[in-house]
Amino acid sequence: MAIASALAAALCIALGAVLRQRVAAIVPDDEMGRFGVIGVLIRRPVWWAGTLVGIGGYVFQAKALGKGSLLLVQPLLVLSLLFALPLGAKFSGRTIRASEWVWAIVLTSAVAILVVVGDPRPGHPHAEARHWAIITGIGLPLVALCLIGAKAWPGARRALLLGVAAGALFGVAAVLTKGVVAHGGDGMVPLLTSMETYALIVVGLAATLLQQNAYQAGALQASLPATTVAEPVVATALGFLVLGEYLHTDKDLAMLLVGALIAMVAAAVALAQSTGESETDVGLDRVR
């Protein structure tokens, strides 16, 4: 059930991302109002369609996290890049390159190895208060540094830093989601009185805002790989270090898993760059 929900989430995330990227990437600076890029995007029907599909993806992700570990779900969500490949090609009217098919096979194989050979096992659904204090103490300054750098540097470096910040916050949101889903299973009172619920709302909104600004900053081939890699890296690291999740496998296979992880990251970056390059070339007339 967790695997099926995660794959459904990946498909929805892919479609939603393709639609939102196509709109956000071509918003010119002279259209910015007092509400910034969001003020422009909310007037675009395509952006709303992508947002609603993305919300559906998040619902599937939450369902998957309610049944499985972050170490299982997050690598499967990286397959959204695999689904985005034909979707992006369809919308932009381009042909998928042979190198992209190779990276797609590498990504699929790497994720399969991590899931099947790694055999991820769940830990605790909630992080302790002291863990959240450490995460906040380390994470907030790092995100702040990304924002300061994004303010100082334009173009690709700005998009890269905003993408890293957004991906990191989405990773934290995944950990919070697991806790919120667990509270939801205990009833409405625990759900509404948990600080994790309200922290998830704040972190999720902040991540979404940063993501849209990263898309608009230009150079999607810089922002998209950053977001795509930062989210699973942060989420799985926190799942391992904070929630006590682990891989149930032989030590002899450790190097295979490390190799699969490296291959997954490399393939994710390559496919995200391809998606970013193709989406950057899309004209305004194709999204109206």
C-alpha positions in Angstrom: 0.0 0.0 0.0 2.8 2.4 0.9 4.6 1.7 -2.4 1.4 2.2 -4.5 0.6 5.4 -2.7 4.1 6.7 -3.2 4.1 6.0 -6.9 0.7 7.7 -7.3 2.2 10.7 -5.4 5.2 10.7 -7.7 2.9 10.8 -10.8 0.8 13.6 -9.4 3.9 15.6 -8.3 5.3 15.2 -11.8 2.2 16.5 -13.6 1.7 19.3 -11.1 5.4 20.4 -11.3 5.4 20.4 -15.1 2.3 22.6 -15.2 3.6 25.0 -12.5 7.1 25.3 -13.9 5.8 26.1 -17.4 4.0 29.2 -15.9 6.4 30.3 -13.3 9.5 30.2 -15.5 8.1 32.7 -18.0 6.8 35.3 -15.5 8.7 38.5 -16.4 10.0 40.8 -13.7 8.0 43.7 -14.9 4.8 41.9 -14.1 5.6 41.6 -10.4 3.2 43.4 -8.1 3.2 44.0 -4.4 2.6 40.2 -3.8 5.6 39.1 -6.0 5.5 36.0 -8.2 2.5 34.5 -6.4 0.4 37.5 -7.1 1.0 36.9 -10.8 0.6 33.1 -10.7 -2.7 33.0 -9.0 -4.2 34.7 -12.1 -3.0 31.8 -14.3 -5.5 28.9 -14.7 -2.6 26.5 -15.6 -0.9 27.3 -12.3 -4.1 26.5 -10.4 -4.4 23.2 -12.3 -0.8 22.3 -11.4 -1.4 23.3 -7.8 -4.5 21.1 -7.4 -2.7 18.1 -8.9 0.2 18.8 -6.7 -2.1 18.8 -3.6 -3.4 15.4 -4.8 0.2 14.2 -4.9 0.8 15.4 -1.3 -2.3 13.5 -0.1 -0.9 10.3 -1.7 2.5 11.1 -0.1 0.8 11.5 3.3 -1.0 8.2 2.9 2.3 6.5 1.9 4.1 8.0 5.0 1.3 6.7 7.2 2.1 3.2 6.1 5.8 3.3 5.3 9.1 4.9 6.3 10.7 8.0 4.9 13.6 5.7 3.7 11.0 3.9 1.6 8.7 6.7 0.4 11.2 9.5 -0.4 13.3 7.5 -2.9 10.1 6.5 -4.7 9.0 10.1 -4.9 12.2 10.8 -6.9 10.6 8.8 -9.7 8.4 11.9 -10.3 11.3 12.9 -12.6 10.8 9.7 -14.5 7.1 10.5 -15.0 7.9 14.2 -15.7 10.1 13.2 -18.7 7.4 12.1 -21.1 4.9 14.6 -19.7 7.3 17.5 -20.2 8.1 16.3 -23.7 4.4 16.0 -24.5 3.6 19.5 -23.4 6.7 21.2 -25.0 6.4 19.2 -28.2 10.0 17.9 -28.1 11.6 14.5 -28.5 13.1 12.7 -25.6 16.9 12.3 -26.1 18.6 8.9 -25.9 20.7 10.2 -22.9 17.5 11.0 -21.0 16.2 7.4 -21.5 19.6 6.1 -20.2 19.3 8.3 -17.1 15.7 7.2 -16.6 16.8 3.6 -16.6 19.6 4.4 -14.1 17.1 6.2 -11.9 14.6 3.4 -11.9 17.3 0.7 -11.3 18.8 2.7 -8.4 15.5 3.3 -6.7 14.6 -0.4 -7.1 17.8 -1.5 -5.5 17.3 0.9 -2.6 13.8 -0.3 -2.0 14.2 -4.0 -2.6 17.8 -4.6 -1.4 17.7 -1.9 1.3 14.4 -3.2 2.7 13.7 0.1 4.6 12.1 -0.4 8.1 10.1 2.3 10.0 11.1 3.9 13.2 9.2 6.3 15.4 6.5 8.5 13.9 7.4 11.6 16.0 10.7 13.4 16.6 11.4 14.4 20.2 11.3 18.1 21.2 15.1 18.2 21.6 15.5 16.9 18.1 13.3 19.6 16.7 15.3 22.2 18.7 18.5 20.9 17.0 16.9 20.8 13.6 15.6 24.4 14.0 18.9 25.6 15.4 20.9 24.2 12.5 18.3 24.5 9.7 17.1 28.1 10.1 20.6 29.7 9.8 21.3 27.5 6.7 18.1 28.5 5.0 18.7 32.1 6.0 22.2 31.9 4.4 20.6 30.6 1.2 18.1 33.5 1.2 20.9 36.1 1.8 22.9 34.6 -1.0 19.8 34.5 -3.3 19.3 38.2 -2.6 22.9 39.1 -3.4 23.3 36.9 -6.6 21.0 37.0 -9.6 20.3 34.4 -12.2 21.3 30.8 -11.9 23.0 31.1 -8.5 19.8 32.7 -7.1 17.7 29.9 -8.6 20.1 27.3 -7.2 20.1 28.7 -3.6 16.3 29.1 -3.6 15.9 25.6 -4.9 18.2 24.2 -2.1 16.2 26.1 0.6 12.9 24.9 -0.8 14.0 21.3 -1.1 15.4 21.3 2.4 12.1 22.7 3.8 10.1 20.1 1.8 12.3 17.4 3.4 11.5 18.8 6.9 7.8 18.9 5.9 7.9 15.2 5.0 9.1 14.4 8.5 6.4 16.6 10.0 3.8 15.0 7.7 4.6 11.5 9.1 4.0 12.8 12.6 0.8 14.6 11.7 -0.6 11.5 10.0 0.1 9.5 13.1 -1.8 12.2 15.2 -4.7 12.0 12.7 -5.0 8.3 13.4 -5.5 9.1 17.1 -8.4 11.5 16.5 -9.1 15.2 15.8 -8.1 16.5 19.3 -4.5 15.2 19.1 -4.3 16.4 15.5 -5.4 20.0 16.3 -3.4 20.3 19.5 -0.1 19.1 18.1 2.6 21.6 17.3 3.6 19.4 14.4 0.4 20.3 12.6 1.0 24.0 12.7 4.7 23.7 12.0 3.8 21.6 8.9 1.5 24.4 7.7 4.2 27.1 8.1 7.0 25.0 6.7 4.9 23.8 3.8 3.8 27.3 2.8 7.4 28.6 3.1 8.7 25.8 0.9 6.1 26.3 -1.7 6.8 30.1 -1.8 10.5 29.5 -2.2 10.0 26.9 -4.9 7.9 29.2 -7.0 10.4 32.0 -6.6 13.2 29.6 -7.6 11.2 28.7 -10.7 10.7 32.4 -11.6 14.4 33.3 -10.9 15.3 31.6 -14.2 17.6 28.7 -15.0 15.3 25.9 -14.1 18.2 23.6 -14.8 19.7 25.1 -11.7 16.7 25.2 -9.3 15.0 22.0 -10.2 17.9 19.6 -9.5 18.6 21.4 -6.3 15.0 21.0 -5.0 14.8 17.4 -6.3 17.9 16.3 -4.6 17.7 18.4 -1.4 14.2 17.1 -0.4 14.9 13.3 -0.3 18.4 13.8 1.2 17.1 15.9 4.1 14.0 13.7 4.6 15.9 10.4 4.6 18.7 11.8 6.7 16.2 13.0 9.3 14.3 9.7 9.1 17.5 7.8 9.9 19.0 10.2 12.5 15.8 11.5 14.2 13.1 8.9 13.7 15.3 5.8 14.0 14.5 4.3 10.6 17.0 1.9 9.2 17.8 -0.4 6.3 17.3 -4.1 7.0 20.0 -5.7 4.8 23.3 -7.6 4.9 26.5 -5.6 5.6 28.0 -7.2 2.5 25.5 -5.2 0.4 26.3 -1.9 1.9 28.5 -0.8 -1.0 25.8 -1.7 -3.5 23.3 0.5 -1.6 25.9 3.4 -1.5 26.4 3.0 -5.2 22.6 3.0 -5.8 22.3 6.1 -3.8 25.0 7.9 -5.7 23.4 6.7 -9.0 20.0 7.9 -7.9 21.3 11.4 -7.1 23.3 11.6 -10.4 20.3 10.5 -12.4 18.0 12.9 -10.6 20.3 15.8 -11.3 20.7 14.9 -15.0 16.9 14.4 -15.6 16.0 17.6 -13.6 18.5 19.6 -15.7 17.0 18.2 -18.9 13.5 19.1 -17.7 14.7 22.6 -16.7 16.4 23.2 -20.1 13.2 22.2 -22.0 10.9 24.2 -19.8 13.0 27.3 -20.0 12.6 27.3 -23.8 8.8 27.2 -23.6 7.0 30.3 -24.9 4.3 32.3 -23.2 1.8 31.5 -25.9 1.9 27.8 -25.0 0.6 28.2 -21.5 -2.2 30.7 -22.0 
